Amino acid sequence: MAAHSNATALLFTLPFSLLPLTTHADTFMSRMNGSSPPISGPLEHRLAQLAPHANPHVLQLAAKALSCAAPGAQRLAVIDFSLPSTEERLWVFDLQQQTLLFEELVSHGSGSGDANAEIFSNTPESYQSSIGLFRTMNSYYGRNGYSLRLEGLEPNINDLAYERAIVIHGADYVSDDFIQQTGRLGRSQGCPAVREEITYPLIDSLKDEQYVFAYYPDQEWLETSAFLACSSPAGHLAQR
């Protein structure tokens, strides 16, 4: 009983920056009581075990793209835009620690659809989301508060993301309350916006050359993406 009290006291006295970046308190307490054994097997298998609610096929594609672009990457975010905005469809993985850091709601652009995103583009002023593999850049403070710049790595698919100011940021229209009032999340101008409450830790977990994989079953992209067609994890396609 005393040990449990000490652990609880430690939870509330540690600075926020020292707490694990996770949205689940039970996960934090389980780490206090002992670490889980390492997950073995290929990356897609490890991702599927860490995020059992995610579509295994989407995780398989994300693992393939990352293995082609940067096999030594530390963090990976996966967005499944085939799911409606009312469902958690963003997962952030710590690949070195083999942990799921976040499982979150995420918005899509107003030009991509209503509750469901159906149209994607690389076009400025379209207010549409983009799919494909991105590399994260620096964090900064802009008109949407704390934000994270994204570099699109796929020509004609998302490589204008930086010019379009497609960034990860927090928004008050990404919440369960907004869903209850409108039946969907609010929509952005193309950015993957997240809940305001987790903006800082989520961005800090992904900034500075980590990776984001955004999926939608677009047949042309699936058939032509160099990252999805990569036959070996050479890691050369994403080099500057």
N, C-alpha and C positions, 0 to 999 in steps of 0.2 A: 504494500500500500504506500509506503514511504517513497519507494522508487518511482511509482507512478506520479506522485505529487511533485517530486523533484523534476521529472520530465515535463510535466505541465507547466511548472514555474519557469523552466528554461525556455519553453516555447514563447511565453509572454514577456520575457526579459531580453531575448536576443534582438539586436537591431534587425529591421526588416531586410536589409541588404544581405544578411547572413542566412536568412531562411531559404530552403530549397524553393526553386521557382516552380511551383505546382499549384493547381487550383483545388486539390483534394487534401483536406486536413488528415484524413485517415492514412493517406500515402505518407505524409510527413511523420505521423506517429509510428507507422510500421518501420520507417527508417531509423527512428529513435530506438526501436527494440531489436534492430539487427538488419543487415542488408540482405537482399535477395540473391540467390545464386546467379551467376552470369548466364545469359541466354546464348545458346550456341546456334550455329547454323548460318545460312546465308542472310544477308541484310533484310530481304523481304520477309523471311520467316521471323526475324527478330522484331521487325516493325509490327507484324500481325499479332504477335504475342503481347506487345506493349499496348496496342490499340485494338482490342478485339471488336469494337463497335465500328471500325472503319472497314471499307470495302477492300478485301484482300487483293483484288485485281488492281485497284488504284495504288495500293502500297507497293505492289510488285512493279508497276511502271515507275513509281517514284524512286524505288531502290535501283532500278536499271538506269534511270537518267542520272542519278547521283553517282553511281559507280562509274559511269562513263565520264562525267564532268569532274568529279573531285572525290575519289575513293577515300581520302583521308579527312573528309569534312567532319566537323565536330557536332554541328546542329543541323537539323532538317525540319522544315515546316511543310506539311501537306494540306492542300485545300481541295476538297471534292465539290466542285460546283455542280455536279449532277444531282446533289441533294438540295432540297428547298432551304431557304434562309432561316426557316423556323427550327432547323436541326443543327446540332453541333457538327460542323464540317471542317474544322481546322484543328490539326494535331501538330504539336511541336515536340520533337524528339531530341534528347541528348544522346548522341550515338556513342560517345565514349563511356558515359556512366550507365548506358542502357536503361534509360528512364523516359517515361512520358511526362513532359513538363506541363503541357496544356492540352485540353480538349475543349474547344471553344466555338461560340457563334462567330460568324464572319459575314460581312455584307458583300454585295456585288453592286456593280454600277447600275444606275437608273436606266441606261440604254440597253442593258443586257436582259431585262425582264422584270417581272413583278415579284411574286414570291419565289419563282423559279428563274434562274438564269438560263437563257437559251441562245443568246447571240453574243459573240465575243469578237473583238477586233484589236488591231494595233493602231487605229486611226485617231489622231488628235481631235479633241472636241466631240468625240462620239459618246462620251460618258459610258462606254462599255468596258467591262473587265477584260483582261487578257489571260490566256492560259499559257502553259509551258513552264520551262525552268528559268528561275531567276536567281541571281546572286545578290545578297544584301550588301548595302554600302554603309554609310555613316548615319547615325541618328542626329536629329536636329529639332529645333523648335520653330514651327511655322504657324500658319493660320489655323491649322487643326491641332495645335498643341504639339506634344512630343510625337515625333514621326520618324519613320525609317525609310530611307531611299532604297529603291530596287533597281537593279540593272537586268534588263531582259536579255537573255542569252540566245534567243532563237530568232533568226532573221525572218522578217515579215509576219512573225507571230506575236512577239512581245518586245522586240529590240528597240522600240520607241518609248518604253516605259519611263525612262529617266526624263526624256523630253516632255512626256505627257504628265509628269509629276505624279505617277502612280506610286503611292507610298502606303505603308502600313501606319495607321493612326487610330486613335480612340474616337468614339462618337457616341453621343447620348441616344441615338436611334438604334444602337445595337444593345438590346436588353430584352429580358423576358417580359417586362412591362409593355414595351413597344409591341411585341408580338401579340400580347393579350388584347391590346387596343385596336390593332390594325390587321391582325392575321398574318403578318410578315414582319421582317426587319425593315428599317429604313434603308434607303439606297444611297450610295455614294456617287461621285463623278467618275467612278472606275476603280477606286482604291479598295483594297481589302481592309475595311475598317473593323475594329474589335471593340469589346466592352471597355469603357473608360477605366473601370476598376483594375484591369490587368494590363493596361497599356505599357506602363513603365517596365515591369518585370518581363513581359513578353518581348518587347523591343530589345531590351538589354540582353536577352537570351539569344537573339538572332542577329544582332548588328555585327558589322565588320567581317564580311566575306563568309557568311553562312549561306544556306540555300533554301529556296521556297519552290515547291512544285505545285502548280495549280492545274487541276484535271477537269476535263469535260470530254465526253465521248465524241469529239470532232474527228470524223474519219480521215479527213485530209491531213490534219496535224498528226494523228496517230501513225499514218503511213509514211509521212515525210520527215518527221523530227529526227535530226541527226543523233540526238541523245537517246532516243528510243530504239534506234537502229544500230547503235554501237555494239560491236561484237565482243569487245574486250575492255576491261576497266583501265584504259590507258590514261585517262584524266587529262588529255590534251585539248579536247574540244572547248573547254571553258577557260583556257588560259588567255590572258590579255596579250 
